[in-house]
Amino acid sequence: MSLKRAMQVILAIALFGASFSGALTYKELFGRSAAACPTVGAPGTVFGYPACVYGFFMYVIIVIVAMLGLASEARREDAAT
């Protein structure tokens, strides 16, 4: 598997993960149960936020890194030709 193909696969998986965790984050923070959000230190939270919030931001970081890697690879291919 080439580096470009690996970065494309990572980008696809990260986009799926970001959309899934983004939907969960939206539902948890802005859904009907927004008034019933758990308090800081409640079971199932990390520093007062559901784990899906942190997962969303981690996936967004992976998306950014994968896109930067693909852009770098494209520039390298353009420079070689």
N, C-alpha and C positions, 0 to 999 in steps of 0.2 A: 504494500500500500504506500503510495507516495505521500509526501508531507501535505501537499495541497488537498488530496482526497481525505486525509485524516482530519485536517482543519475543517473541511466541509461537513464531515460527519459530526464532529464536535459542535460546530455551529448549529446544525440541525437539532441535535439532542438538547443543546442549551436553549434554543428558541422554544422548543416544546416545553421544557422545564420552566422557563420564564413565564410562558403563557399559562401553564397549569397553576404554578404557585402564585402568579399574579391574580388569577381568578379566585383562588382560595383567600388570598390576602384581601382582595376587595370585599369578598363576602364576609370575612371576619371583621374587618374594620368599618365598612360602610354599609353592611347589610342591615336587615331588620333588627338584628340582635346587637347593634352597635352600643346601645345603652347598657347591655349586659356583658360588655367586655370584661374579662377577668382583671383583677387588680394586680399590682406589682407583687411578685412572689407567689402568685396563685399556681397551683399545679397545672402543667401543660403550657407554661409560658416561660420565656427567657427575657429577663429584665422587663417584664410586664407586657410583652408582645408575643403573639403566637409565633411558633417556629416558622410558619410559612412566610412571614415577613422577611426573615433572615435568608430563607431559601431563595426568595425572589431576588433579593439584591445579590446573592452569590451567583445565581444564574445570569443576571444582567452583566456582572463582571466577566463571566466566562464568555458571554456573547461578544462583549467589547474586545476582549483579548483575541478571540478567534477571528473577528473581523479585521483587527489590526494585523494579525498573522497572514491572513489571506491577501490583504492589501500589500503587505511587504513582499509576499511571494509574487504577486502580480508585477510589482515594480522591478523585482529582480529578473523576472522573465522578460520584461520589456527592455531592460538594460542589456540583457544577453543577446537580444536580436538586433 
